[in-house]
């Protein structure tokens, strides 16, 4: 377990889960950089609603790349008055345990859960599950963020699979200067440790630096998670976190 020493510098996202922790760290003399999480706005369109309401059964698979995609997709299902049982006819790939857990919460089963969300792992896991011939004939629906391009998409297309992407949410950083500030702090050695309180925190960091490799950004600083969900999400992104506990 990690204990917060005096004078150490931390970074975290200012969420309800992390606010109490940030206060305790500062009471112990640590410096804490707080960053606002990405604001998530659901995207609605007639085309998306049409696909979800009338054409779900045309797809063999749904790939959920993150928890926000799950949440917004389920909201569109509800608004379109589509019963969750409709998903029984479609197989599901969940990119990570956090995504699978969000689906389990509404009693939706994920057929495939890659052990990491690295692009080659996601593709090879589905390829191993289906085989080359079946994958080549598969029709795949992918709910996602508006500007998010899944790294494994090209591999799926090259395999012959038919991909239909639907933007179901937009991630927005309210202060456009914050990514530059956070990057400067991390790359300048000003942060000793980045603490994550949830998988959503990790997604926020990705949206702060959408064009950069997360491993490279965090390579020279320690990463930690306050709970198993956060720890698992970090591991699935090829990071090596510690369990953080303040004493």
Beta strands, then each sheet from edge to edge (+ up, - down):
strand 1: 9-13
strand 2: 31-35
strand 3: 39-42
strand 4: 61-64
strand 5: 91-94
strand 6: 139-145
strand 7: 162-172
strand 8: 193-196
strand 9: 222-225
strand 10: 242-243
sheet 1: 2+ 1+ 8+ 9+ 10+
sheet 2: 3+ 7- 6- 4- 5-
end
